[in-house]
Amino acid sequence: MVFESLANRLQDTFNRLRGKGKLSESDVKEAMREVRLALLEADVNFKVVKDFVEKVRERAIGQEVLQSLTPGQHVIKIVNDELTELMGGSQAKLNISNKPPTVIMMVGLQGAGKTTHTGKLAKLLQKEKKKPLLVACDIYRPAAIKQLQVLGEQLQVPVFSLGDQVSPVEIARKGLEHAISYGHDYVLIDTAGRLHIDETLMDELRNIKEAVQPSEILLVVDAMTGQVAVEVAETFNNTLDVTGTILTKLDGDTRGGAALSIRAVTGTPIKYVGTGEKIDAIEPFHPDRMASRILG
Ligand code: GDP
């Protein structure tokens, strides 16, 4: 389970704190050292850990905490609050256009789970009685269009495709026109990924963005890749001004560092997490619930 080892380590630290009754400044320092190591081991970005521990320490050595009857409890509450804050505070919802349809562009590296999550998101929208249209703009990966069509059939959501001989910008533009004509209120654009970030990919994504003016650009990143996910997020964000992240494969054997770092490093909220290969394995991301899960 994601965060399992982080949760275990923090619980050990907090049990020691709880057991102490009164706390001294050095008890707090010792605990913060342990929190720092636990976070680094969970693959949280180094600078994020540094800032986080500093904030918690400052609050935790305040007189109010040290003189309270349950100082250990107090420190845990501070860690909980700061973890929640680190992951964005409250749940970040989808940006919705005042003038339908709402256009959502899905971007990310190949294999991150972009196409799968385009389908998952369509399913969520469908449950809310929305009428999404999927647009197949990944013309380079041979099976991508087919994969989206299969998802569409499974969900009974229409898929707009012009094959792989028309430019993705043109497909996106025509897809949007189609959505307007047919009364769709959401357009989900599945774009191409590459194994690595390259300028051609970024140019293409910039051009699609320019052409369809999305309200939401969701970056799909694989949590299993840890720090690399954070770097990928930074690069995409610098070029495209991403509006949200979908962190996938949280069901896998990930230490979870990306979940704790992405928001702080990029300023972009995690909006959803992917928790499996099935079409309904997607959840809105709740920073407070995730923090509670980490703290047990
Ligand atoms: P794309 O290249 O970014 O479009 O990636 P795909 O959507 O084709 O997904 C790549 C692989 O990751 C597929 O085998 C998916 O089934 C798998 N996958 C996607 N999301 C998740 C997830 O949340 N959990 C797990 N375990 N697998 C996932």
Boltz pocket constraint, residues with backbone or C-beta under 6 A from the ligand:
constraints:
  - pocket:
      binder: B
      contacts: [[A, 108], [A, 109], [A, 110], [A, 111], [A, 112], [A, 113], [A, 114], [A, 115], [A, 116], [A, 117], [A, 193], [A, 220], [A, 247], [A, 248], [A, 249], [A, 250], [A, 251], [A, 252], [A, 273], [A, 274], [A, 275], [A, 276], [A, 277], [A, 281]]
      max_distance: 6.0
